[in-house]
Structure formats: C-alpha cells, structure tokens
Amino acid sequence: MLGFLIRAGIVALGLWLATIWVHGVFIDTPATLILAGVLLGIVNSTVRPIAIVLTLPMTIVTLGLFLLVINAAMVALVAWMLPGMHVAGFGPAFWTAVIVSLVSIVGSWFVGSKGNVEVIVKRR
C-alpha cells in the first residue's frame, strides 16, 4: 500500500508539472491533484491493461507507439471522471501523458518495488 501511495505522489508530481508546462491542462486544487494521481494509478492498473489487449494489433503495427495514445486516453478518462481536472483535448492529454511517464520513470529509479526509497552507497 505504501508503494502505491508513493507512486501516486510521483504521478501527482508529473501532473503538477504538466499543468505548468502544457497549455490546456488545469487542476483546480491541491487535493484534486493528489486525487488525480491516485485515480490515474487506479485507472492505469485496471482499465489500461484491457485497452492494451483490445488494441494489440494496432500497437504491433505501430511498433508500440500506439501505447502513447492509450496513455493519453487514460489521462483524458481521469479528467472526465474528476470534476476539478480539465484537459482541453487530445494534444494536451498526450503531452500530459508523456510528462507523467517521464516523471514516473525517473521516480522509479529512486523507489523500489515495495515502495521503499532506495539509497545507493558507494563503498571503497
């Protein structure tokens, strides 16, 4: 559970950066931002695998690039479900998904599989 909450915080950080960098993405309150991070984590763990299986032929034909469209659709779904989050269209949802993915990759370098913050110590 702790790992999920830490990863939701990382996703919320990515969403916050997206509201700054991407025109057309607005989140009303900090509580909505945190809730959007949690909801995006839930949507990515439940709806996204189904969408990936259903669009597998398109993903294979595009050599995996269609996964970016699926990620944008998950961001748009969260914006549709959450009243305080606004995404102006596919373009802002796409770039939000890219930013959230990059922030999540960087955050995963520091967070282990169980949600523990990993510290690398170099000994001589």
C-alpha positions in Angstrom: 0.0 0.0 0.0 2.8 2.4 0.8 4.4 1.7 -2.6 1.1 2.6 -4.3 0.9 5.9 -2.4 4.5 6.8 -3.1 3.9 6.1 -6.8 0.7 8.1 -6.7 2.6 11.0 -5.3 5.1 10.7 -8.1 2.3 10.7 -10.6 0.8 13.8 -8.9 4.1 15.5 -9.3 4.1 14.7 -13.0 0.5 16.0 -13.3 1.5 19.2 -11.5 4.4 19.7 -13.9 2.0 19.1 -16.8 -0.3 21.9 -15.5 2.7 24.2 -15.6 4.2 23.2 -19.0 1.2 22.1 -21.1 -1.4 24.7 -22.2 -4.9 23.2 -21.8 -4.4 21.2 -18.6 -5.8 22.7 -15.4 -6.3 21.2 -11.9 -8.3 23.3 -9.5 -7.0 22.4 -6.0 -4.0 20.6 -4.5 -6.5 18.0 -3.1 -7.7 17.4 -6.7 -4.1 17.0 -7.8 -3.5 14.3 -5.2 -6.8 12.6 -6.0 -5.9 12.7 -9.7 -2.6 11.0 -9.0 -4.4 8.2 -7.1 -7.1 7.9 -9.7 -4.6 7.7 -12.5 -2.8 4.9 -10.7 -6.1 3.0 -10.3 -7.1 3.6 -13.9 -3.6 2.5 -15.1 -3.8 -0.7 -13.1 -7.4 -1.7 -14.2 -8.5 -0.1 -17.4 -5.2 0.3 -19.2 -4.4 -3.5 -19.4 -7.8 -4.1 -21.0 -7.2 -1.3 -23.5 -3.8 -2.6 -24.4 -5.2 -6.1 -25.1 -8.0 -4.7 -27.2 -5.7 -2.6 -29.3 -2.8 -5.1 -29.5 -2.9 -5.3 -33.4 -2.7 -1.6 -33.7 0.1 -1.5 -31.2 2.1 -4.1 -33.1 1.6 -2.3 -36.4 2.8 1.0 -35.0 5.7 -0.7 -33.2 4.4 0.3 -29.8 3.8 3.9 -30.5 0.0 3.5 -30.1 0.7 3.0 -26.3 1.2 6.7 -26.2 -2.3 7.2 -27.5 -3.6 4.7 -24.8 -1.7 6.7 -22.1 -3.3 9.9 -23.4 -6.7 8.2 -23.3 -6.1 7.2 -19.6 -5.3 10.9 -18.7 -8.4 12.0 -20.6 -10.5 9.4 -18.7 -9.3 10.6 -15.4 -10.0 14.2 -16.4 -13.5 13.1 -17.4 -14.1 11.3 -14.1 -12.7 14.0 -11.8 -14.6 17.3 -11.7 -11.6 19.5 -10.8 -9.3 18.3 -13.6 -9.7 19.9 -17.0 -7.9 18.7 -20.2 -8.7 20.7 -23.4 -8.3 17.9 -25.9 -6.1 15.1 -27.3 -3.0 17.2 -27.6 -2.8 18.4 -24.0 -3.7 14.8 -22.8 -1.0 13.4 -25.0 1.7 15.7 -23.7 0.5 15.3 -20.1 0.8 11.5 -20.5 4.4 12.0 -21.9 5.4 14.2 -18.9 3.8 11.9 -16.4 5.5 8.9 -17.9 8.9 10.6 -17.9 8.5 11.7 -14.3 7.3 8.2 -13.3 10.4 6.7 -14.9 12.7 9.0 -13.1 10.8 8.4 -9.8 11.0 4.7 -10.3 14.8 4.9 -10.2 14.5 6.0 -6.5 11.6 3.9 -5.4 11.9 0.2 -5.1 9.2 -2.4 -5.9 7.9 -2.3 -2.4 7.7 1.5 -2.2 10.9 1.8 -0.2 13.2 4.7 -1.1 16.5 3.1 -2.2 19.8 4.7 -1.4 22.9 3.6 -3.2 26.0 3.8 -1.1 29.4 3.5 -2.8 32.0 2.0 -0.5 35.7 2.0 -1.1 
